[in-house]
Structure formats: structure tokens, C-alpha cells
Amino acid sequence: MSEQQKAAQAGGRSIPPPFWNPYAAGIALGLVLLASFVITGKGLGASGAINRIVGAGIHAADPTWAEDHKLIGSFFGPGQSAVDSWIVALMVGVLIGGAIAVATARRFKVETIHGPRIHKNARLVLALLGGVLSGIAAQIARGCTSGQALTGGAQLALGSWVFMFAVFGDAYGLAWFVRKQWI
């Protein structure tokens, strides 16, 4: 237990356990990316798994439309399932790895974190809108941030590096406008 946690407990307050060391987490992520390249011959990414899961749902509702759709149709063939893919297995592994990370850090807690000037429901609406916007952007960019930044960045793809500089630059520029939601 850290000195800060001991002092907080002595004062009747509780401080959550610390997050993982960011350098150790970065090294672990790099090793996972390397293992992904070695084992599957492919990098990391999540948006492809979402496409396949949604495609399987659409196919269950209307097989003809799904098979004729330009993107979703490529997931189906004789004896082929949309979810029978390395990227769906990767997403399951990410969920398991996230659960392990939360358990080992002893930080699992169901909560909605928000600033003092925003209500919980508004925070959830903003999170949903941000997720939808990110999903649309991932389709336009032909890959999510993990695919673009990690996989493309590791392969020194110029577009991936431009993408990441744009992401960080836009986040820094937008932070001023939404800062009152958090302080």
C-alpha cells in the first residue's frame, strides 16, 4: 500500500488502487502486437470485428440483403460464418485481457465518471455520440485507431502516422471547448 493510500485510510477516505504503469502497459501492448504479427500474420484492430458481428446480425435478419451488400457480403460464402475470423477471436481476447487487467489492478467498479458540471445522463449521451462518431470515422478511415496507430504505425505507414498526429492534434484543440465538463 502506498503512503498516499495509508494517509487516505487514516483520514477515513479510500483511494482506488493505482493504474498500471503506462510504460509497462505500453511494452506489454507492443509485445501483444508483435505476437499478433508472428502468430496470425496480421496486426491489431477492432472495427473489423464489429463489422463482422453486425454483419452476422443483419444476415440473420435478411440474408439476401446482407449477401448482396458490398462490404458485408464478402463475409459470407459456402460454409462460412461472418464471426469465424481471426479478428473476432482477437476482440474476444481483448475483452478477456481487459478483464485480467482490471482484476490484477483491483480497479473494477461499475460507475459513470463525470465532472461536477455535467449530469450522469448527459455524460452517457455524450459518450454514445462520441462512440457513434468514432465508428463512422473508423469506416471512413478504413480502420480504427488501434488498426491505424498500432498496426499501421508499426509498419511505418505514412497514412497511419498522419492519422495519429491528426487525432492528437484534434483532441488537444477540442479539449479547450469541453474542459468545463470535467473541472
C-alpha positions in Angstrom: 0.0 0.0 0.0 1.4 3.4 -0.9 1.9 6.3 1.5 -0.9 8.2 -0.1 -3.3 5.3 0.4 -2.3 4.8 4.0 -2.8 8.5 4.7 -6.2 8.4 3.0 -7.3 5.4 5.0 -6.1 7.1 8.2 -8.3 10.0 7.3 -11.3 7.8 6.6 -11.1 8.2 2.8 -10.5 5.5 0.3 -8.2 5.9 -2.7 -8.6 3.4 -5.5 -5.5 1.2 -6.4 -3.2 2.8 -8.9 -3.4 2.2 -12.6 -0.9 0.1 -14.4 2.4 1.8 -15.0 2.0 3.3 -18.5 5.5 2.3 -19.7 4.9 -1.3 -18.6 1.5 -1.3 -20.3 3.0 0.2 -23.5 5.6 -2.5 -23.5 3.0 -5.2 -23.0 0.9 -3.8 -25.8 3.9 -3.8 -28.1 4.6 -7.4 -27.2 1.0 -8.3 -27.9 1.2 -6.5 -31.3 4.4 -8.4 -32.1 2.8 -11.7 -31.1 -0.2 -10.9 -33.3 2.1 -10.4 -36.3 4.0 -13.6 -35.6 1.0 -15.9 -34.8 -1.6 -14.6 -37.3 0.5 -12.6 -39.8 -1.8 -9.6 -39.1 -1.8 -6.7 -36.7 -4.4 -5.4 -34.2 -7.7 -3.7 -34.9 -11.3 -3.8 -33.6 -13.5 -2.2 -36.2 -13.4 -5.3 -38.5 -14.7 -7.4 -35.7 -17.6 -5.0 -35.1 -18.4 -5.1 -38.9 -18.5 -8.9 -38.8 -20.7 -9.1 -35.7 -23.1 -6.6 -37.1 -23.0 -8.3 -40.5 -23.9 -11.6 -38.8 -26.9 -9.9 -37.2 -28.0 -8.4 -40.5 -27.6 -11.7 -42.2 -29.8 -13.4 -39.6 -32.5 -10.8 -40.2 -32.2 -10.6 -44.0 -29.7 -13.0 -45.7 -30.4 -11.7 -49.2 -29.6 -8.1 -48.4 -26.6 -9.0 -46.4 -25.1 -11.2 -49.1 -25.7 -8.5 -51.8 -24.1 -5.7 -49.7 -20.7 -4.7 -50.9 -18.9 -4.9 -47.5 -21.0 -7.4 -45.6 -21.4 -9.8 -48.5 -17.7 -10.6 -48.5 -18.1 -12.2 -45.1 -20.4 -15.0 -46.3 -19.7 -17.9 -48.5 -20.5 -21.6 -48.6 -20.0 -23.0 -45.1 -18.6 -19.6 -44.0 -19.7 -17.6 -40.9 -19.1 -13.8 -40.5 -17.8 -14.4 -37.0 -15.5 -17.2 -37.9 -12.5 -14.9 -38.3 -9.2 -14.1 -36.6 -10.4 -10.5 -35.8 -13.5 -11.7 -33.9 -11.2 -14.0 -31.9 -8.9 -11.1 -31.3 -11.8 -9.0 -29.9 -12.7 -11.8 -27.5 -9.1 -11.9 -26.4 -9.2 -8.1 -25.9 -12.2 -8.5 -23.6 -10.5 -11.3 -21.7 -7.3 -9.3 -21.4 -9.2 -6.2 -20.2 -10.9 -8.3 -17.6 -7.5 -9.6 -16.4 -6.1 -6.1 -16.3 -9.0 -4.8 -14.2 -8.7 -7.8 -11.9 -5.0 -7.6 -11.4 -5.2 -3.8 -10.8 -8.2 -4.4 -8.4 -10.0 -1.5 -10.0 -13.3 -3.0 -11.1 -16.2 -0.8 -10.2 -19.4 -0.1 -12.1 -19.7 3.7 -12.3 -20.2 6.6 -14.6 -17.3 9.1 -14.2 -18.3 12.7 -15.0 -17.3 16.2 -13.9 -19.2 18.3 -11.5 -20.9 20.4 -14.2 -22.4 17.6 -16.2 -25.1 15.2 -15.2 -24.7 11.4 -15.4 -27.3 11.1 -18.2 -25.6 13.9 -20.2 -22.3 12.1 -19.8 -23.8 8.9 -21.2 -25.4 10.7 -24.1 -22.0 12.4 -25.0 -20.3 9.0 -24.7 -22.8 7.4 -27.0 -22.5 10.2 -29.6 -18.7 10.0 -29.4 -18.8 6.3 -29.9 -21.1 6.6 -32.9 -18.9 9.4 -34.4 -15.8 7.2 -33.8 -17.4 4.2 -35.5 -18.4 6.3 -38.6 -14.8 7.7 -38.7 -13.4 4.2 -38.5 -15.4 3.2 -41.6 -14.3 6.3 -43.5 -10.6 5.8 -42.5 -10.9 2.1 -43.3 -9.7 1.2 -39.8 -10.0 2.1 -36.1 -7.3 3.9 -34.0 -5.8 0.6 -32.9 -5.5 -0.6 -36.5 -4.3 2.7 -37.8 -2.0 3.7 -35.0 -0.6 0.4 -33.7 -0.6 -1.8 -36.8 0.0 0.9 -39.4 2.4 2.8 -37.1 4.4 -0.3 -36.5 4.7 -0.8 -40.3 5.7 2.8 -40.7 2.7 3.6 -42.9 2.7 7.3 -43.6 -1.1 7.5 -43.5 -1.2 6.0 -40.1 1.3 8.5 -38.7 -0.6 11.4 -40.3 -3.8 9.9 -38.8 -2.3 9.8 -35.3 -0.9 13.3 -35.4 -4.4 14.4 -36.5 -6.1 12.5 -33.7 -3.8 14.0 -31.0 -3.9 17.5 -32.6 -7.7 17.4 -32.8 -8.1 16.1 -29.2 -5.8 18.9 -28.0 -7.7 21.5 -29.9 -11.1 20.3 -28.8 -10.1 19.9 -25.1 -10.5 23.7 -24.5 -14.1 23.6 -25.6 -15.2 20.7 -23.4 -13.0 21.3 -20.4 -15.8 22.7 -18.4 -17.5 19.3 -18.5 -14.6 17.9 -16.4 -13.5 20.7 -14.0 
